[in-house]
């Protein structure tokens, strides 16, 4: 009975799939799945948010009751330790850099994300941030939402193109659910995940995003995440200051992205988990003890800045120090074993940059009328646009987070200028630079995206007739007569490619039997124009074909052993099939 029951369930599910394929069109079913993904993602976001808030409240209650600020040295370390042990011994997989992992799944895994990502990032990030880790919960929930989309699609046997769309639905739903920002959710998928927009994909993304935001509204209310009331309407004479703030935000974004990337790469060489934990624990605890604003996501500080509460000019240097050290606190949190993202740090830093910028301008020009609350809001949009290379996301997310729709024009200005500033120095966002270095980044360039989805295994031809250098001409002619190729790899005893034989090289002697024993393969052998590696990306392969003007090129493995040949005609055939698949609505 224990064996029959699961088989019966599987059989019933398979019957449902058959019924679905004959009664519900793929387009309609995708809309249904996008609605389900949106609802599930919203629930996951609310669980994560609720857990973080309650852990955070508990910790601060203990610190306030004991009046022991030294506990700031303890709880964040406990958070990254527990999270690191959970990841190391329970999850047993790397779940950091959530958005980067989504980009990798889109470009190299055909839209498949491991099932544990539907819950593991929620648990790890809740522990990390709830106990004081200086990171944000948004990247983990975006990975969670994308994993929900991928696994729901896999469960219903959807093709990989649909899985990619459902990943986008999960990501849009995650942003919409945790921020109550449905427009920003869709825009985030377009800009950061770089999915192509078409009428076939836009509706599911919108449906997921709206569903998630609606569930979030029903459960947690319709209030915006931050309390913001514009004290002074925006005036045109402040435009120069807004543009200058955009430049400053772009430069701070560059500092944040570049420093985080360098620190993470340096710590990666440490290798040992406990060495990285020790570094993270010491840095994080000391920084939070000296600068309590670095504790957790920093949303309380944002609320204070947006309402201009408890602020004075003497905090200027203090906030400058926090701006410089926030990146170290975030890297220490994640590298030490914690799990979190850079959404919250970007918002936090942007708010501080807006405050510091305003106070600096007023100090230099006392006659300037620049409301701190407004420019703190603009700074949030500027930093997010610069760090993520996503100006539209910055504009709509900040407007939806704060209800600051009356500030759309300056939000657009600061976001665009910040983005253009950082693009002068850094072509890729903090999420995509890791994949871009390896040639694994999917972009809006259709040609590049198709090449990225092509794999060496699909185009390598392994049935080429091979010859040895000491083989006589007669034996070579026999092999040529049984082959429909015009190129023949010459291999030594170790299967290393030492040259090639082309039909043009032997055409003049192939019908002269008296020469069959006089010449060997070595006499006609030439070097190939270039050798390909099994580790080359398809973009590199195509570049080598274009450069050499060859129609066939040999492939070797890491040890220089011959693997096979790639023909340009086979590549173009596979390329065309994939291009047609991409172009279908």
C-alpha positions in Angstrom: 0.0 0.0 0.0 2.9 2.4 0.8 4.2 1.8 -2.7 1.0 2.1 -4.6 -0.2 5.4 -3.1 2.6 7.6 -4.5 2.3 5.8 -7.9 -1.4 6.6 -7.9 -0.7 10.3 -7.1 1.9 10.4 -9.8 -0.5 8.8 -12.3 -3.3 11.3 -11.3 -0.9 14.2 -11.8 0.2 12.9 -15.2 -3.5 12.6 -16.2 -4.0 16.2 -15.2 -1.0 17.2 -17.4 -2.6 15.4 -20.3 -6.0 16.9 -19.7 -4.4 20.4 -19.3 -2.6 20.1 -22.6 -5.8 19.4 -24.5 -8.1 21.8 -22.6 -6.0 24.8 -21.6 -3.7 26.5 -24.0 -0.1 27.2 -23.1 -0.6 30.9 -23.0 -3.6 30.6 -20.6 -1.8 28.1 -18.4 1.3 30.4 -18.1 -1.1 33.2 -16.9 -2.5 30.8 -14.3 1.0 29.8 -13.2 2.1 33.5 -13.0 -0.8 34.2 -10.7 0.2 31.2 -8.4 3.8 32.3 -8.4 2.9 35.8 -7.5 0.8 34.7 -4.5 3.4 32.2 -3.2 6.2 34.8 -3.6 4.2 37.4 -1.6 3.7 34.9 1.2 7.4 34.1 1.3 8.3 37.8 1.3 5.9 38.4 4.2 7.2 35.5 6.2 10.8 36.8 5.8 9.8 40.3 6.6 7.8 39.2 9.7 10.6 37.0 11.0 13.3 39.7 10.6 11.1 42.3 12.3 10.4 40.1 15.3 14.0 39.0 15.7 15.1 42.6 15.4 12.6 43.8 18.0 13.7 41.0 20.4 17.3 41.8 20.1 16.8 45.6 20.6 14.5 44.8 23.6 17.3 42.8 25.2 19.9 45.5 24.6 17.6 48.3 25.9 16.6 46.3 29.0 20.2 45.4 30.0 21.5 48.8 28.9 24.5 46.9 27.6 25.7 48.3 24.3 28.4 45.6 24.2 25.6 43.2 23.1 26.0 44.9 19.7 29.3 43.0 19.6 27.5 39.6 20.2 24.2 39.4 18.3 25.5 40.1 14.8 28.3 37.6 15.2 25.7 35.0 16.4 23.7 35.8 13.3 26.4 35.1 10.8 27.6 32.1 12.7 24.2 30.4 12.8 23.5 31.3 9.2 26.9 30.1 8.1 26.5 26.8 9.9 23.0 26.4 8.5 24.3 26.9 5.0 27.4 24.8 5.4 25.8 21.7 7.1 22.1 21.9 6.2 21.8 23.5 2.8 25.3 22.4 1.6 25.2 24.8 -1.3 26.3 28.4 -1.9 23.2 30.7 -1.7 24.9 34.0 -1.6 24.7 36.6 -4.4 21.1 35.8 -5.1 20.5 37.9 -8.2 23.8 36.8 -9.7 22.6 33.2 -9.3 19.4 34.0 -11.1 21.3 35.6 -14.0 23.5 32.4 -14.1 20.4 30.2 -14.1 18.9 32.2 -17.0 22.1 32.1 -19.1 23.6 28.7 -18.3 21.0 26.4 -16.6 18.0 26.9 -19.0 16.0 28.5 -16.2 16.4 25.8 -13.6 17.0 26.8 -10.0 17.5 24.2 -7.2 14.4 23.5 -5.1 16.1 24.3 -1.8 16.3 28.0 -2.9 12.6 28.2 -2.3 13.2 28.2 1.5 17.0 28.2 2.3 17.6 31.9 1.5 14.5 32.9 3.7 15.9 31.0 6.7 19.5 32.1 6.3 18.7 35.8 5.6 16.2 36.0 8.4 18.8 34.8 10.9 21.5 37.0 9.5 19.5 40.3 9.3 17.3 39.7 12.3 20.3 39.4 14.6 22.0 42.5 13.1 23.8 41.6 9.8 24.4 44.7 7.8 22.7 43.6 4.6 19.2 43.5 3.0 16.6 40.9 2.7 15.6 41.8 -0.9 18.1 39.8 -2.9 17.4 36.6 -0.9 13.7 37.0 -1.4 14.2 37.7 -5.2 16.2 34.4 -5.4 13.4 32.7 -3.4 10.7 34.1 -5.7 12.7 33.1 -8.8 13.2 29.6 -7.4 9.5 29.3 -6.8 8.8 30.3 -10.4 11.4 27.9 -11.8 10.2 24.9 -9.7 6.5 25.5 -10.3 7.3 25.6 -14.0 9.4 22.4 -13.7 6.6 20.6 -11.8 4.2 21.2 -14.7 6.8 20.2 -17.3 7.1 23.6 -18.9 9.8 24.2 -21.5 13.0 26.1 -20.6 11.8 29.3 -22.3 8.7 29.3 -20.1 10.9 28.6 -17.0 12.8 31.7 -17.8 9.6 33.7 -17.9 8.4 32.2 -14.6 11.7 33.1 -13.0 11.0 36.7 -14.0 7.5 36.4 -12.6 9.0 35.2 -9.3 11.5 38.0 -9.2 8.8 40.6 -10.0 6.5 39.2 -7.4 9.3 39.3 -4.8 10.0 43.0 -5.3 6.3 43.8 -5.5 5.6 41.8 -2.3 8.4 42.9 0.0 8.3 46.6 -1.1 4.6 46.9 -2.1 5.9 48.1 -5.5 4.3 46.3 -8.4 5.6 48.6 -11.1 9.2 48.4 -9.8 8.9 44.6 -9.8 8.3 44.5 -13.5 10.9 47.1 -14.3 13.5 45.3 -12.2 13.0 42.1 -14.3 13.5 44.2 -17.5 16.6 46.1 -16.3 18.4 43.8 -13.9 17.5 40.3 -15.1 17.6 41.5 -18.7 14.6 39.5 -19.9 13.3 40.5 -23.3 9.9 42.2 -23.1 7.2 41.1 -25.5 3.4 41.0 -25.3 3.7 37.3 -24.5 5.9 38.0 -21.5 4.6 41.3 -20.3 1.2 40.1 -19.2 2.5 37.3 -16.9 5.0 39.6 -15.3 2.3 42.2 -14.6 -0.1 39.5 -13.3 2.6 38.1 -10.9 3.6 41.5 -9.7 0.1 42.8 -9.1 -1.0 39.5 -7.4 2.0 39.7 -5.0 1.4 43.4 -4.2 -2.3 42.7 -3.6 -1.6 39.8 -1.2 0.9 42.0 0.6 -1.7 44.9 0.8 -4.3 42.5 2.2 -2.1 41.1 4.9 0.0 44.0 5.9 -2.0 47.1 4.9 -1.7 49.6 2.1 0.7 52.1 3.8 3.9 52.9 2.0 7.1 51.3 3.4 8.5 54.7 4.5 6.7 57.7 5.9 7.5 60.6 3.6 5.7 63.9 3.2 7.4 66.4 0.9 7.9 69.5 3.1 8.7 71.8 0.2 7.4 71.3 -3.4 10.2 70.8 -6.0 11.3 74.0 -7.6 13.1 74.4 -10.9 15.9 76.4 -9.4 17.1 73.3 -7.6 17.7 71.4 -10.8 21.5 72.1 -10.8 21.7 70.7 -7.3 19.8 67.6 -8.3 22.1 67.0 -11.3 25.2 67.4 -9.1 23.7 65.0 -6.6 23.3 62.5 -9.4 27.0 62.8 -10.2 27.9 62.3 -6.5 25.6 59.2 -6.3 27.2 57.7 -9.4 30.7 58.1 -7.8 29.6 56.7 -4.5 27.9 53.8 -6.4 31.2 53.2 -8.1 33.1 53.2 -4.8 30.6 50.8 -3.3 30.6 48.4 -6.2 34.3 48.5 -6.8 35.2 48.1 -3.1 32.7 45.3 -2.6 34.0 43.4 -5.6 37.6 43.7 -4.6 37.0 42.8 -1.0 35.0 39.7 -1.9 37.6 38.5 -4.4 40.3 39.0 -1.9 38.4 37.1 0.8 37.6 34.3 -1.7 41.3 33.4 -1.7 41.1 32.7 2.1 39.2 29.5 1.3 38.8 28.3 4.9 35.3 29.0 6.2 36.5 29.7 9.8 39.1 32.2 8.6 36.4 34.2 6.7 34.1 33.9 9.7 36.7 35.3 12.1 37.3 38.3 9.7 33.6 38.9 9.3 32.9 38.6 13.0 35.6 41.0 14.1 34.9 43.6 11.4 31.1 43.4 11.8 30.9 43.6 15.6 33.4 46.4 15.9 31.7 48.5 13.1 28.2 48.0 14.6 29.5 48.8 18.1 31.1 52.1 16.9 28.3 52.9 14.4 25.0 51.4 15.6 23.3 52.7 12.4 25.0 49.8 10.6 23.0 47.4 12.6 20.5 45.5 10.4 19.0 46.9 7.3 19.1 50.6 8.4 15.5 51.3 7.7 15.0 53.2 11.0 17.7 55.6 9.9 16.0 56.1 6.6 12.7 56.9 8.3 14.5 59.5 10.4 16.2 61.1 7.5 13.1 61.3 5.4 11.3 63.0 8.3 14.3 65.0 9.4 14.0 63.7 12.9 16.9 63.8 15.5 19.3 65.2 12.9 21.9 68.0 13.3 24.9 69.4 11.5 27.3 67.7 13.9 26.4 64.3 12.4 27.9 65.2 9.1 31.3 63.6 9.6 29.7 60.7 11.4 27.5 59.9 8.4 30.5 60.3 6.0 32.3 57.6 8.0 29.2 55.4 7.8 29.1 55.9 4.0 32.7 54.8 3.7 32.4 51.8 6.1 29.0 50.4 5.1 30.5 48.4 2.2 33.0 46.8 4.7 30.1 45.9 7.1 28.1 44.3 4.2 31.1 42.3 2.9 31.9 41.2 6.4 28.4 40.0 6.9 28.2 37.9 3.7 31.8 36.7 3.7 31.6 35.8 7.4 28.8 33.3 6.7 25.7 35.5 6.5 23.2 35.8 3.7 21.8 39.1 2.4 21.7 41.5 -0.5 22.5 45.0 -1.4 19.1 46.5 -1.9 18.8 47.8 1.7 22.5 49.0 1.8 21.9 50.9 -1.4 18.8 52.6 0.0 20.5 53.3 3.3 23.6 54.7 1.6 21.6 56.8 -0.8 19.7 58.4 2.1 22.9 59.3 3.9 24.5 60.6 0.7 21.4 62.9 0.2 21.7 64.2 3.7 25.5 64.8 3.6 25.2 66.4 0.2 22.4 68.8 1.4 24.3 69.8 4.5 27.5 70.3 2.5 25.8 72.5 0.0 24.1 74.6 2.7 27.5 75.0 4.5 29.1 76.2 1.3 26.1 78.4 0.3 24.0 79.4 3.3 21.4 81.0 1.1 20.6 77.8 -0.7 17.2 76.3 0.2 17.5 72.6 -0.1 15.1 70.4 1.9 17.0 67.5 3.5 14.0 65.2 3.2 13.7 65.7 -0.5 17.4 65.2 -1.3 17.6 62.1 1.0 14.8 60.7 -1.2 16.7 61.6 -4.4 19.8 60.0 -3.0 18.1 56.7 -2.5 17.0 56.6 -6.2 20.5 57.7 -7.3 22.4 55.1 -5.4 20.1 52.3 -6.4 20.2 53.3 -10.0 24.0 53.5 -9.9 24.8 50.3 -8.0 22.3 48.1 -10.0 22.7 50.0 -13.3 18.9 50.3 -13.3 17.6 53.9 -13.5 14.0 52.9 -14.1 14.0 50.6 -11.1 15.4 53.4 -8.9 12.8 55.9 -10.1 9.7 53.7 -9.6 10.9 51.8 -6.5 11.6 55.0 -4.6 8.3 56.5 -5.7 6.4 53.5 -4.6 8.3 52.9 -1.4 7.6 56.4 -0.2 4.6 57.6 -2.0 6.8 60.4 -3.4 5.1 60.5 -6.8 5.2 64.3 -6.8 9.0 64.1 -7.1 9.1 62.1 -10.3 11.0 64.7 -12.3 13.9 65.1 -9.9 13.9 61.3 -9.2 14.3 60.8 -13.0 17.1 63.4 -13.2 19.2 62.0 -10.3 18.7 58.4 -11.4 19.8 59.0 -15.0 22.8 61.1 -14.1 24.0 58.6 -11.5 23.6 55.7 -14.0 25.5 57.6 -16.8 28.2 58.6 -14.3 29.0 55.0 -13.2 28.7 53.7 -16.7 31.7 55.9 -17.6 33.9 53.7 -15.3 32.0 50.4 -14.9 30.0 48.8 -17.8 28.4 46.1 -15.7 26.3 46.2 -12.5 27.5 44.7 -9.2 25.2 41.7 -10.0 26.4 41.0 -13.5 30.2 41.8 -13.3 31.0 38.4 -12.0 29.3 36.6 -14.9 30.6 39.2 -17.4 34.2 38.3 -16.5 33.4 34.6 -17.4 31.4 35.4 -20.6 28.3 33.9 -19.0 26.1 37.0 -18.9 22.9 37.1 -20.9 22.1 40.5 -22.3 19.4 42.2 -24.4 21.6 41.7 -27.4 19.7 38.9 -29.2 22.8 37.7 -31.1 24.9 37.5 -27.9 22.0 35.8 -26.0 21.6 33.1 -28.6 25.4 32.4 -28.6 25.2 32.2 -24.8 22.6 29.5 -25.0 24.6 27.4 -27.5 26.9 24.9 -25.9 30.0 23.2 -27.2 28.5 19.8 -26.8 25.8 20.6 -29.3 28.1 21.6 -32.1 31.2 19.4 -31.6 31.4 16.7 -34.3 33.2 13.7 -33.1 32.9 11.4 -36.2 35.8 12.9 -38.1 38.2 10.3 -39.6 41.6 10.8 -38.0 45.0 9.8 -39.4 48.6 9.3 -38.1 51.7 11.2 -39.3 53.5 8.1 -40.5 50.5 6.7 -42.5 51.4 6.3 -46.2 49.5 8.1 -49.0 47.8 5.0 -50.2 46.2 4.4 -46.7 45.2 8.0 -46.6 43.5 7.8 -50.0 41.5 4.7 -48.7 40.3 6.8 -45.7 39.4 9.7 -48.0 37.3 7.5 -50.2 35.2 6.4 -47.3 34.6 9.8 -45.9 32.5 12.7 -46.9 34.8 15.3 -45.3 37.5 17.4 -46.8 39.6 17.8 -43.7 41.3 15.1 -41.6 42.9 15.6 -38.1 46.5 14.2 -37.7 47.0 12.8 -34.2 50.1 11.3 -32.5 50.1 8.4 -30.2 48.9 10.5 -27.3 45.9 11.8 -29.3 47.4 15.3 -29.5 46.6 17.2 -32.7 49.8 17.8 -34.6 48.3 19.0 -37.9 45.6 18.6 -40.4 45.3 17.1 -43.9 43.1 19.1 -46.4 41.7 17.7 -49.6 43.3 20.5 -51.5 46.8 19.4 -50.3 46.5 15.9 -51.9 44.2 16.6 -54.8 47.1 16.6 -57.3 48.5 13.2 -56.3 45.4 11.3 -55.2 45.1 9.6 -58.6 48.7 8.6 -58.9 49.1 5.1 -57.4 52.8 5.1 -58.0 53.2 7.7 -55.3 51.2 6.0 -52.7 54.2 4.4 -50.9 56.6 7.2 -51.6 54.8 9.9 -49.5 53.3 9.9 -46.0 50.7 12.0 -44.3 53.5 14.1 -42.7 54.5 15.3 -46.2 51.1 16.9 -46.7 50.3 18.0 -43.2 49.6 21.7 -42.3 48.8 23.5 -39.1 45.2 24.4 -38.4 44.4 28.1 -38.6 43.6 28.1 -34.8 42.7 25.6 -32.1 39.5 25.8 -30.1 39.2 24.8 -26.4 36.3 23.0 -24.9 36.1 25.9 -22.4 35.7 28.6 -25.0 32.4 30.4 -25.0 30.4 30.3 -28.3 31.0 34.0 -28.7 34.8 33.3 -28.6 34.3 30.4 -31.1 32.4 32.6 -33.5 35.1 35.3 -33.2 37.8 32.8 -34.1 35.8 31.6 -37.1 35.3 35.2 -38.3 39.0 36.0 -37.8 40.4 33.0 -39.6 37.7 32.7 -42.3 37.8 28.9 -41.7 34.9 26.6 -42.1 36.2 23.9 -39.8 38.3 24.2 -36.6 39.6 21.5 -34.2 38.7 21.4 -30.5 41.1 20.3 -27.7 40.5 19.7 -24.0 42.4 21.3 -21.1 45.3 18.8 -21.6 45.6 19.4 -25.3 44.0 16.2 -26.3 42.0 16.2 -29.5 38.2 16.1 -28.9 36.6 16.8 -32.3 35.8 19.4 -34.9 33.4 22.3 -35.1 32.0 23.3 -38.5 30.6 26.7 -39.2 27.7 25.2 -41.1 26.7 23.2 -37.9 27.1 26.3 -35.8 24.9 28.3 -38.1 22.2 25.6 -38.1 22.0 25.4 -34.3 22.2 29.2 -34.1 19.2 29.6 -36.5 17.1 27.0 -34.5 17.7 28.9 -31.3 17.1 32.3 -32.9 13.7 31.1 -34.2 12.8 29.8 -30.7 13.7 33.1 -29.1 11.7 35.0 -31.7 8.5 33.1 -31.1 5.8 34.9 -29.2 
